[in-house]
């Protein structure tokens, strides 16, 4: 088996694992094991950036409010409006469910 096939199988296993999660607590447990606190903070920040951009806020406003760099805001905007549709799908679903309690993950210091 070549490296590319092996990596695709690993990614498929991760995607199946994420799809198997049934509650925010289960997701928190897995993500706490998979990611560093800083990585979780970065992922959370990107979702916040996407939400604000989808609400029509300016890049500068989003950057100031979230602490995200202009590069991060631009990258999220590109994905938000890109063909994959992941951010839009998730944001649409989040609008239909009650908000999650504040995160139990410690925030990593922002160095951007």
Backbone bond lengths (Angstrom), bond angles and torsions (degrees), N, CA, C in turn:
res aa  C-N    CA-C-N  psi(-1)  N-CA   C-N-CA  omega(-1)  CA-C   N-CA-C  phi
1 X - - - 1.448 - - 1.533 108.39 -
2 X 1.336 116.42 131.46 1.457 118.05 -179.62 1.531 110.92 -82.04
3 X 1.324 115.41 166.95 1.469 121.55 -175.92 1.524 111.86 -60.47
4 X 1.322 117.44 -38.62 1.457 121.65 -178.91 1.526 110.89 -62.74
5 X 1.313 117.28 -44.94 1.467 121.95 178.87 1.527 110.35 -64.17
6 X 1.329 115.28 -42.19 1.461 120.30 179.21 1.528 110.57 -62.62
7 X 1.329 117.48 -43.63 1.472 121.52 179.01 1.529 110.76 -64.18
8 X 1.333 117.07 -40.25 1.465 120.11 177.95 1.525 110.89 -63.42
9 X 1.321 116.95 -39.16 1.465 120.47 178.16 1.522 110.92 -66.61
10 X 1.331 116.48 -38.37 1.464 120.19 177.30 1.525 110.85 -64.91
11 X 1.331 116.67 -42.40 1.457 120.85 177.91 1.525 110.25 -64.32
12 X 1.318 117.37 -43.85 1.465 120.76 178.01 1.523 111.05 -59.68
13 X 1.327 117.50 -40.39 1.466 121.01 178.21 1.528 110.48 -64.21
14 X 1.335 117.31 -41.58 1.461 120.83 177.54 1.523 110.72 -63.11
15 X 1.314 117.11 -44.34 1.464 120.88 179.95 1.531 111.09 -62.77
16 X 1.332 116.58 -41.26 1.474 119.72 176.55 1.519 110.58 -64.02
17 X 1.323 117.00 -39.72 1.461 120.90 178.54 1.527 110.33 -61.67
18 X 1.324 117.62 -44.45 1.467 120.94 179.04 1.526 110.99 -63.68
19 X 1.313 116.35 -40.96 1.468 120.13 179.62 1.530 112.55 -67.55
20 X 1.317 116.75 -22.90 1.463 120.29 -178.35 1.521 113.25 -78.81
21 X 1.322 117.12 -12.60 1.460 120.41 -176.62 1.520 110.46 -73.99
22 X 1.318 114.99 136.69 1.460 118.91 -175.05 1.511 115.43 -109.67
23 X 1.327 117.91 -15.65 1.465 120.27 -176.45 1.526 110.17 -140.53
24 X 1.330 116.75 159.81 1.468 119.15 174.32 1.531 112.39 -58.33
25 X 1.323 117.67 -35.01 1.468 119.99 178.65 1.524 111.34 -64.83
26 X 1.330 117.01 -39.82 1.458 120.05 176.83 1.529 110.63 -65.03
27 X 1.335 115.98 -42.13 1.463 120.25 178.50 1.524 110.33 -63.34
28 X 1.320 116.78 -42.83 1.464 121.09 178.82 1.526 110.55 -60.28
29 X 1.331 116.59 -43.55 1.464 120.63 -179.18 1.521 111.15 -61.99
30 X 1.332 117.16 -47.89 1.467 119.68 -179.52 1.520 111.38 -65.87
31 X 1.328 116.41 -47.08 1.462 118.74 -178.31 1.527 111.94 -64.40
32 X 1.325 117.19 -32.56 1.472 120.37 176.12 1.520 110.89 -64.75
33 X 1.318 116.24 -33.51 1.468 120.36 177.60 1.530 111.87 -77.24
34 X 1.316 117.22 -35.81 1.461 121.51 -175.79 1.526 114.32 -81.80
35 X 1.322 116.67 -33.26 1.463 121.17 -169.68 1.519 111.92 -120.53
36 X 1.317 114.89 154.10 1.456 119.91 171.60 1.535 108.53 -76.57
37 X 1.322 117.81 161.15 1.470 118.94 175.52 1.522 112.27 -55.11
38 X 1.317 117.53 -38.18 1.471 121.22 179.06 1.533 110.87 -64.35
39 X 1.326 116.90 -42.91 1.472 120.10 178.59 1.528 110.86 -62.72
40 X 1.314 116.77 -40.70 1.466 120.27 177.79 1.523 110.84 -64.66
41 X 1.326 116.13 -40.61 1.457 120.48 177.52 1.524 110.29 -62.34
42 X 1.325 116.81 -42.93 1.470 120.71 179.03 1.526 111.47 -63.38
43 X 1.326 116.99 -43.76 1.468 120.64 178.64 1.525 110.98 -62.63
44 X 1.331 115.85 -44.04 1.470 120.52 178.75 1.519 110.73 -62.61
45 X 1.327 115.87 -41.24 1.460 120.58 179.22 1.527 110.68 -62.07
46 X 1.320 117.05 -42.95 1.472 120.20 -179.85 1.525 111.51 -62.27
47 X 1.309 116.82 -39.00 1.462 119.37 177.53 1.530 110.41 -66.26
48 X 1.332 117.22 -40.34 1.468 120.46 176.63 1.527 110.77 -62.50
49 X 1.317 116.68 -41.33 1.464 121.67 177.40 1.531 109.38 -60.77
50 X 1.313 117.02 -46.66 1.471 120.83 179.85 1.522 111.02 -60.46
51 X 1.314 116.54 -43.25 1.473 120.31 179.75 1.530 110.46 -61.26
52 X 1.321 116.54 -45.41 1.464 119.51 -178.78 1.525 111.75 -67.04
53 X 1.327 117.42 -41.07 1.458 120.34 177.31 1.526 110.90 -63.63
54 X 1.329 116.67 -40.89 1.469 120.55 178.79 1.530 111.04 -64.14
55 X 1.328 115.87 -27.70 1.467 120.80 177.31 1.523 112.43 -81.98
56 X 1.343 116.71 0.46 1.453 120.93 174.96 1.519 115.55 91.42
57 X 1.307 118.31 11.09 1.461 120.32 -179.58 1.531 109.92 -75.36
58 X 1.318 115.62 151.89 1.463 120.91 -177.73 1.528 110.80 -75.08
59 X 1.342 115.26 158.67 1.458 121.05 177.49 1.526 111.05 -55.02
60 X 1.325 116.36 -45.51 1.467 120.78 -177.37 1.526 109.90 -64.14
61 X 1.308 117.60 -44.61 1.463 121.92 179.35 1.530 110.37 -61.64
62 X 1.322 116.33 -44.52 1.465 121.36 -179.60 1.528 110.25 -63.70
63 X 1.313 116.84 -44.25 1.455 120.81 179.92 1.525 111.14 -61.74
64 X 1.313 116.32 -44.87 1.473 120.36 179.09 1.524 111.64 -64.42
65 X 1.323 116.78 -43.38 1.465 120.79 -175.94 1.525 113.00 -70.44
66 X 1.320 117.03 -33.38 1.468 120.09 -174.59 1.524 113.51 -103.26
67 X 1.319 117.06 -18.80 1.461 120.10 -174.01 1.516 112.96 81.52
68 X 1.330 117.06 4.12 1.464 121.45 179.56 1.523 109.94 -72.69
69 X 1.314 115.93 145.22 1.461 120.34 176.68 1.528 109.30 -69.03
70 X 1.332 115.10 161.14 1.465 118.97 177.67 1.528 110.57 -62.89
71 X 1.328 117.02 -31.52 1.463 120.96 177.24 1.524 110.71 -64.54
72 X 1.335 117.07 -43.28 1.467 120.87 178.53 1.523 110.71 -64.40
73 X 1.331 116.66 -44.76 1.469 119.95 179.63 1.520 110.06 -60.83
74 X 1.318 116.93 -43.38 1.463 120.99 179.45 1.524 111.31 -63.66
75 X 1.323 117.02 -43.83 1.466 121.65 -179.36 1.534 110.46 -63.46
76 X 1.340 116.19 -43.25 1.469 119.85 178.79 1.525 110.06 -64.20
77 X 1.326 116.53 -41.34 1.467 120.18 178.94 1.527 110.76 -60.63
78 X 1.323 115.84 -43.02 1.466 119.75 179.11 1.530 110.39 -60.66
79 X 1.329 117.08 -43.53 1.467 120.94 178.59 1.530 111.30 -68.80
80 X 1.320 115.86 -40.30 1.467 120.76 -179.57 1.525 110.91 -58.45
81 X 1.316 115.67 -35.47 1.463 120.80 -178.52 1.522 113.15 -102.39
82 X 1.331 116.61 7.68 1.453 121.27 -177.69 1.517 113.14 -88.07
83 X 1.314 115.74 179.25 1.463 121.07 -173.32 1.537 115.37 -74.00
84 X 1.325 119.04 -22.99 1.469 119.79 -176.46 1.524 111.78 -65.37
85 X 1.331 117.07 -41.47 1.458 120.76 174.71 1.518 116.20 77.64
86 X 1.327 117.40 11.27 1.460 120.04 -176.83 1.519 113.93 -62.98
87 X 1.331 116.88 -47.63 1.461 119.00 179.73 1.524 111.31 -60.93
88 X 1.326 116.97 -47.92 1.468 120.11 -177.90 1.531 111.17 -61.48
89 X 1.315 116.68 -41.03 1.465 120.57 178.77 1.527 110.44 -60.82
90 X 1.322 116.01 -48.85 1.460 119.89 -177.68 1.526 111.00 -67.36
91 X 1.319 117.53 -42.60 1.468 119.43 179.28 1.524 111.33 -61.73
92 X 1.314 116.68 -39.12 1.459 120.74 177.21 1.529 111.23 -62.17
93 X 1.315 115.79 -42.72 1.466 120.14 179.48 1.519 111.56 -68.82
94 X 1.320 117.23 -37.71 1.462 120.01 -179.93 1.525 111.83 -65.89
95 X 1.322 117.31 -29.73 1.469 120.77 177.60 1.520 111.51 -65.34
96 X 1.339 116.61 -25.44 1.464 120.75 -175.96 1.520 113.74 -90.58
97 X 1.327 117.68 -9.64 1.461 119.77 -179.08 1.513 110.08 -118.31
98 X 1.325 115.25 160.26 1.463 118.27 -178.60 1.525 110.29 -67.47
99 X 1.334 116.41 150.88 1.463 119.35 179.82 1.528 111.35 -63.20
100 X 1.320 115.11 147.29 1.457 120.89 175.84 1.520 108.80 -76.24
101 X 1.320 115.69 153.67 1.455 120.46 174.17 1.521 108.60 -63.61
102 X 1.339 117.07 156.80 1.467 118.96 177.84 1.525 110.78 -52.18
103 X 1.289 115.37 144.58 1.460 122.15 -175.24 1.513 112.43 -61.70
104 X 1.321 114.71 142.90 1.458 120.65 174.93 1.522 110.84 -88.81
105 X 1.346 116.23 -2.59 1.455 119.39 -179.01 1.517 109.32 -77.19
106 X 1.310 117.38 134.42 1.475 118.74 174.04 1.508 109.42 -68.35
107 X 1.310 115.94 143.87 1.449 120.51 177.99 1.510 110.56 -84.07
108 X 1.309 115.13 134.70 1.454 120.36 175.31 1.514 107.98 -82.85
109 X 1.320 118.16 148.98 1.469 119.25 177.63 1.512 110.63 -62.51
110 X 1.278 116.17 144.39 1.461 122.99 -179.43 1.512 108.94 -85.51
111 X 1.310 116.45 125.71 1.451 120.28 179.97 1.512 112.67 -118.16
112 X 1.335 117.47 16.52 1.468 119.82 -175.27 1.496 112.18 -79.25
